[in-house]
């Protein structure tokens, strides 16, 4: 039994399970590598109340992760974070030995195939990284854990600390949060965007580059959507650069959760919220807040770049710099290029087929496979059951013979 501290009160005792419950719950505010565009891509509570997260492994398969912080104490001032320095909230920290043991115990349970370890910044980035990698080292060496392990790299960590984390992890991440330094300056005065964020991402990319000793380690990042007055076009441009220039495996997007962060960020009476209402509608009156639809559209644009061969410059935006909320990005692109349609579904190549709204990689591969075997597509129902998807496709194809 060890002490955890509650800010502004006397210390109270917590056992290991209570600490993990508190820290696992706190980790839900950091969604990197833990969310996506489908319902089954989002976090859920396990039978014991702990948060578990689905994660697509870039080289195939999925991992169900138990996610936790090592500590929710933090010296940083990130305005969006409910655990930033100065906030009146319960603070709890687990030691490397204690954390490694409890994580290993959970990793042995049925249904848990991966672990995600992050932390608030204790003292400074390298001190925090030392404690996190100590727990990871115990998992790998003492407990012989060979499963999926995602380690969060603390912004501003030294090259040595980054290298140590990479040597122990299956995947690593550092959240970029915003597409440029001006937006980032609205969220934190203690962290330097170029040095602590971009510099750390570049170092990870260097150490995990193709042909390197740790090329197997994947790197991801996350944008915080809606907290810094950024536009979708800025996020998409930055995302494309992260994929093409720095070789990241995945970029994730998290709609800013108002009410958890600083009141000066988008709130009930703020200018930022009024701008959000002007661009996306009043979230309070929507069945699903438009900021989450904005997040969904970013995932769709991301998929076009990762899976469909679109460049960042091809993603269409509204005059306000944001993605359309009334149509998906691929359909918006097709509407802007009527000269390219209809596409002959029996003659077009893979690149052209992937540009047809409603057709995804699975359907395109099926079409190519049928054609390779000498079969031709004669009607829409050859592509699947009648429905909205086929109706969408019908506007963009023809059946050449």
C-alpha positions in Angstrom: 0.0 0.0 0.0 1.4 3.4 -1.0 0.3 7.0 -0.9 -1.3 8.9 -3.7 -1.9 12.6 -3.3 -5.0 14.7 -3.8 -4.3 18.3 -4.6 -5.4 20.6 -1.9 -6.2 17.9 0.7 -4.3 15.5 2.9 -2.8 12.4 1.3 -5.1 9.4 1.0 -4.2 5.7 0.6 -4.9 3.8 -2.6 -4.1 0.2 -3.4 -2.7 -0.7 -6.8 -6.1 -1.5 -8.4 -7.5 1.8 -7.3 -4.5 3.6 -8.8 -4.9 1.8 -12.1 -8.6 2.5 -12.1 -7.9 6.3 -11.7 -5.0 6.4 -14.1 -6.7 4.3 -16.8 -9.8 6.5 -16.6 -7.5 9.6 -16.9 -5.9 8.2 -20.1 -9.2 8.4 -22.0 -8.4 12.1 -22.7 -5.5 11.1 -24.9 -7.0 9.2 -27.8 -3.9 8.8 -30.0 -3.9 5.3 -31.6 -7.2 4.6 -30.0 -10.0 6.0 -32.2 -11.2 6.0 -35.8 -14.0 6.4 -38.2 -16.0 3.3 -37.3 -18.0 2.5 -34.1 -15.8 -0.5 -33.3 -12.7 1.8 -33.5 -13.6 3.6 -30.2 -12.7 2.9 -26.6 -14.9 0.8 -24.4 -15.0 -0.2 -20.8 -14.0 -3.8 -20.1 -15.9 -6.1 -17.7 -13.8 -4.8 -14.7 -14.5 -1.1 -15.6 -11.0 -0.5 -17.2 -10.9 1.3 -20.5 -9.8 -0.8 -23.5 -8.9 0.5 -26.9 -8.9 -1.1 -30.3 -5.9 -0.4 -32.4 -5.2 -1.3 -36.0 -1.7 -2.7 -36.4 -0.3 -1.2 -39.6 1.3 -4.5 -40.7 -2.0 -6.4 -40.3 -4.4 -7.4 -37.6 -5.8 -5.6 -34.6 -4.8 -5.2 -31.0 -7.1 -4.7 -28.0 -5.2 -2.5 -25.6 -5.4 -1.7 -22.0 -4.4 1.9 -21.7 -3.2 3.8 -18.7 -1.1 6.7 -17.5 1.9 6.1 -15.2 1.0 9.4 -13.5 -1.6 12.1 -13.9 0.6 14.7 -12.2 2.1 17.1 -14.8 4.3 20.1 -14.8 3.0 21.3 -18.3 0.4 23.9 -18.9 -1.5 22.4 -21.9 -4.8 24.3 -21.8 -6.9 21.4 -23.3 -5.7 19.0 -20.6 -7.8 18.4 -17.4 -4.6 17.3 -15.6 -2.4 20.3 -16.4 -0.4 22.0 -13.7 -2.5 24.0 -11.3 -5.8 22.1 -11.9 -7.5 21.0 -8.7 -7.8 17.2 -9.2 -6.7 14.0 -7.6 -3.1 13.1 -8.5 -1.7 9.6 -8.6 1.6 8.1 -9.6 2.6 4.5 -9.9 6.2 3.2 -9.6 7.9 1.2 -12.4 7.7 -2.1 -10.4 4.1 -1.7 -9.3 3.0 -0.6 -12.8 4.9 -3.4 -14.6 3.4 -6.1 -12.4 -0.2 -4.9 -12.7 0.0 -4.4 -16.5 1.4 -7.9 -16.9 -1.4 -9.3 -14.8 -3.9 -7.6 -17.1 -2.1 -8.6 -20.2 -2.6 -12.2 -19.3 -6.3 -11.9 -19.2 -8.4 -13.1 -22.1 -9.2 -10.4 -24.7 -6.3 -8.1 -23.8 -3.6 -8.3 -26.5 -1.8 -5.0 -26.1 -0.7 -2.3 -23.6 -0.5 1.5 -24.1 1.5 3.4 -21.6 1.5 7.2 -21.4 2.1 9.7 -18.5 1.8 13.2 -17.3 5.2 14.9 -17.1 6.8 14.2 -13.7 9.5 16.8 -13.1 10.8 16.9 -16.7 10.5 14.8 -19.9 13.6 12.6 -19.3 12.7 11.8 -15.7 9.3 10.7 -16.9 10.7 8.7 -19.8 13.2 7.0 -17.4 10.3 5.8 -15.2 8.2 4.7 -18.2 11.0 2.8 -19.9 11.9 1.2 -16.6 8.4 -0.2 -16.4 8.6 -1.3 -20.0 12.0 -3.0 -19.4 10.5 -5.0 -16.5 7.6 -6.1 -18.7 9.9 -7.2 -21.5 12.7 -8.8 -19.4 11.4 -9.8 -16.0 7.9 -10.8 -17.1 8.9 -11.9 -20.6 6.0 -9.9 -22.1 6.1 -10.3 -25.9 2.8 -8.6 -26.8 2.0 -5.3 -28.4 3.4 -2.4 -26.3 2.8 1.3 -27.3 4.9 3.8 -25.4 4.1 7.5 -25.5 7.2 9.6 -26.0 7.2 12.8 -23.9 7.7 15.9 -26.0 11.2 17.3 -25.5 12.7 14.0 -24.4 16.4 13.6 -25.2 17.6 11.5 -28.1 18.8 8.8 -25.6 15.4 8.6 -24.0 13.7 8.3 -27.3 16.1 5.6 -28.5 15.5 3.6 -25.2 11.7 3.8 -25.7 12.0 2.6 -29.3 14.1 -0.4 -28.3 11.4 -1.7 -26.0 8.2 -0.7 -27.9 6.1 -2.1 -30.7 4.9 1.4 -31.5 5.5 4.9 -30.2 3.8 8.3 -30.5 4.1 11.9 -29.6 1.0 14.1 -30.2 1.5 16.9 -32.7 -1.9 18.4 -31.5 -1.9 21.3 -34.1 -0.8 21.8 -37.7 1.6 24.7 -37.0 3.4 26.6 -34.3 0.9 29.6 -34.2 -1.9 27.3 -33.3 0.2 25.4 -30.8 1.2 28.6 -29.0 -2.5 29.0 -28.1 -2.4 25.8 -26.2 0.9 25.8 -24.3 3.5 28.3 -23.3 5.9 25.7 -21.8 6.4 23.5 -24.8 8.1 24.6 -28.0 6.4 23.3 -31.1 9.4 23.0 -33.4 11.8 21.7 -30.8 9.7 19.5 -28.5 7.0 18.3 -31.0 8.4 18.4 -34.5 12.0 17.7 -33.3 10.8 14.6 -31.4 8.8 13.3 -34.3 11.8 13.8 -36.6 14.1 11.9 -34.3 11.7 9.0 -34.0 11.4 8.9 -37.8 15.1 8.8 -38.1 15.5 5.9 -35.7 12.7 3.9 -37.2 13.4 4.6 -40.9 13.3 1.7 -43.4 16.5 -0.3 -43.1 17.2 0.9 -39.6 17.7 -1.4 -36.6 14.2 -0.5 -35.3 12.3 -0.2 -38.6 9.6 -2.6 -37.2 8.5 0.1 -34.7 5.6 2.1 -35.9 5.1 5.8 -35.2 1.7 7.5 -34.9 0.5 11.0 -33.8 -2.7 12.8 -33.0 -4.3 16.2 -33.9 -6.6 17.9 -31.4 -9.4 19.2 -33.5 -11.2 22.4 -32.7 -9.2 23.7 -29.8 -6.8 26.1 -31.6 -8.9 27.7 -34.3 -7.1 25.6 -37.0 -8.7 24.6 -40.3 -9.1 21.2 -41.8 -7.0 22.2 -44.8 -4.1 23.0 -42.5 -4.5 19.7 -40.7 -4.7 17.7 -44.0 -1.6 19.4 -45.4 0.3 18.7 -42.2 -1.0 15.1 -42.2 0.2 14.5 -45.8 3.6 15.8 -44.9 3.8 13.5 -41.9 3.0 10.5 -44.1 5.2 11.3 -47.0 8.2 13.1 -45.5 8.4 11.6 -42.0 7.0 8.1 -42.7 4.4 7.9 -39.9 2.2 4.8 -39.8 -1.0 6.5 -38.7 -2.3 9.9 -37.9 -5.3 10.2 -35.5 -7.8 13.0 -34.9 -9.5 13.8 -31.6 -12.4 16.3 -31.4 -11.6 18.7 -28.5 -13.8 17.8 -25.5 -15.1 21.2 -24.2 -15.4 21.4 -20.5 -12.3 19.4 -19.7 -9.8 22.1 -20.4 -9.2 25.7 -19.8 -12.2 28.0 -19.9 -10.3 30.3 -22.4 -10.5 27.5 -25.0 -13.8 26.8 -26.8 -16.5 27.2 -24.2 -20.1 28.3 -23.8 -19.4 32.0 -24.2 -16.1 32.0 -26.0 -15.3 33.5 -29.4 -13.9 30.1 -30.5 -17.2 28.4 -29.8 -19.1 31.1 -31.7 -16.8 30.5 -34.7 -17.4 26.8 -34.3 -21.1 27.4 -34.4 -20.8 29.6 -37.4 -18.8 26.9 -39.3 -20.3 23.7 -38.0 -23.7 24.5 -36.4 -24.8 24.6 -32.8 -23.6 21.3 -31.3 -26.1 21.5 -28.4 -29.0 21.1 -30.9 -27.4 18.4 -33.0 -28.0 14.7 -32.5 -24.3 14.2 -32.9 -22.2 17.3 -32.3 -20.8 18.6 -35.6 -17.3 18.8 -34.2 -17.4 15.0 -34.2 -18.6 14.9 -37.7 -15.6 17.2 -38.5 -13.4 14.6 -36.9 -15.1 11.9 -39.0 -14.5 13.8 -42.2 -10.8 14.1 -41.3 -10.6 10.3 -40.9 -12.2 9.9 -44.3 -9.7 12.4 -45.9 -6.9 10.5 -44.1 -8.1 7.2 -45.6 -8.1 8.8 -49.1 -4.4 9.7 -48.7 -3.4 6.4 -47.1 -5.4 3.9 -49.1 -6.7 5.6 -52.3 -3.6 7.4 -53.6 -4.9 10.9 -53.1 -2.4 13.7 -52.4 -3.0 16.4 -49.8 -3.6 18.9 -52.6 -6.4 16.8 -54.1 -8.6 16.9 -50.9 -11.4 19.4 -51.5 -12.4 22.0 -49.0 -15.1 24.6 -48.5 -14.4 28.3 -48.7 -13.9 28.4 -45.0 -11.0 25.9 -45.3 -12.9 23.0 -43.8 -14.1 19.7 -45.2 -17.8 19.6 -46.2 -20.1 18.3 -43.6 -22.8 17.3 -46.1 -20.8 15.0 -48.3 -17.7 12.8 -47.9 -14.4 14.1 -49.3 -14.2 11.5 -52.2 -17.7 12.4 -53.4 -16.9 16.1 -53.1 -13.8 15.5 -55.2 -15.8 13.6 -57.9 -18.3 16.4 -58.1 -15.5 18.8 -58.8 -14.2 16.6 -61.7 -17.2 15.7 -63.9 -14.9 15.3 -66.9 -13.5 12.1 -65.4 -16.9 10.3 -65.1 -18.6 8.0 -65.8 -15.9 5.4 -65.5 -16.1 2.2 -67.5 -16.1 -0.3 -64.7 -15.0 -3.1 -67.1 -12.0 -1.3 -68.5 -10.7 1.1 -65.8 -7.5 0.4 -63.9 -7.2 0.2 -60.2 -6.3 3.9 -59.7 -9.4 5.0 -61.6 -11.7 2.6 -59.8 -10.5 3.7 -56.4 -11.6 7.2 -57.3 -15.3 6.2 -57.8 -17.5 7.3 -54.8 -18.8 4.3 -53.0 -16.1 1.9 -54.1 -13.4 0.9 -51.6 -10.3 -1.3 -51.8 -12.2 -4.5 -51.2 -14.8 -3.9 -53.9 -12.1 -2.7 -56.4 -10.0 -5.8 -55.8 -13.1 -7.9 -56.3 -13.8 -6.2 -59.6 -10.3 -6.7 -60.8 -10.4 -10.4 -59.7 -13.6 -11.0 -61.7 -12.2 -9.3 -64.8 -9.0 -11.3 -64.5 -11.1 -14.5 -64.6 -12.8 -13.3 -67.8 -16.0 -12.2 -66.1 -17.6 -8.8 -66.8 -19.7 -6.6 -64.6 -23.2 -6.3 -66.2 -25.3 -4.7 -63.4 -24.9 -2.9 -60.1 -26.0 -5.9 -58.1 -22.9 -7.7 -59.3 -21.1 -5.5 -56.9 -23.3 -6.3 -53.9 -26.7 -5.8 -52.4 -28.9 -2.9 -53.5 -28.7 0.0 -51.2 -27.4 3.6 -50.7 -23.8 2.6 -51.6 -24.8 1.1 -55.0 -27.0 4.1 -55.6 -24.1 6.4 -55.1 -21.8 4.3 -57.4 -24.4 4.3 -60.2 -23.9 8.0 -60.8 -20.3 7.6 -61.6 -20.0 4.4 -63.7 -20.9 2.8 -67.0 -20.8 -0.8 -68.2 -18.6 -1.0 -71.3 -18.5 -4.2 -73.3 
